[in-house]
């Protein structure tokens, strides 16, 4: 499925869940449209290439770097651009 993803640019977004006060990293290859506000329109999480588990604000920096490296390994690409 991801054999051709080697040279494809993936877009990532960091989402915040207000109810649980947790963050989640979402990575998708099929992000092309923008909203009226200029933000990228991501597909539903079940259609994204990679969705991390939840992590808290206190360990945001360390978890974010670790999860981004894990996503690069899983998706077999170094071309992940954080857009938001």
N, C-alpha and C positions, 0 to 999 in steps of 0.2 A: 504494500500500500504506500509506503513512504520511500520506495526505492528512488523515485525521481525528485525527492525533496532535498537532495544534497545541495543543489544550487538555487533553490527556491527561498525567497525571503518570507519568514513567518513574522506575524505581528503578535505582540503580547500586550496584555492590559492587566493592571492590578485592580481587582475589585474589592470593595469594602462592604461587608454585611453589617448594617446598622443594628439589627436585632441581636445578633450574637457578638458583635464588636470584634469580628475576625476578618482577615484578608485572605485573598485567593488569587493565584496567578493563572491566567487563561491565555493559551497560545493557539492561534489558528492560521492556516495557510490561505483560506478562502475569504480574506477580508479585503474588499475593494471599495465598497460604498461608504460615503460619509453622510452624516446627518446635516441638518441645516446649521447646527452649531459648529460644524467643522470637525466633529469627533468621528472616529471610525465606528461603523456599525458591525458589531461582532455577531456571529450566529449563536444559536442556543448552545449551551455548554455541552450537550450530548453530541453535537456536530463539530466541536472543536477538536483539534489534534491532541492537545494536552491540557488538562485541568489539574492543578495541584490541590493538595489538601489544605485545610484551613490553618492559618498561623496567626499569632497574636502580635500586637503592636510592639510589645517590649522586646521581642526578638526579631523584629521586622528585617533589619539590615542583614543579619547573619542568615536567616531563613531564606530571604529573597535571593541572595547570591547562590546559596546551595541549591535551591529549587530551580533557578535559571540554568545552572550547570546540569542538573538532572534532566531538564527538558531538552537541552541541547544533545545529550547522550541518547535519550529515548527517541527523539525525532531525527537524529543523525544529521544535524545541521548546526552551523555556527552563525547562521544568518537570522538571528532573532532580534527584532527591533521592538523596543518598548515604546508604544505610541501614546500612552496616557498615564 
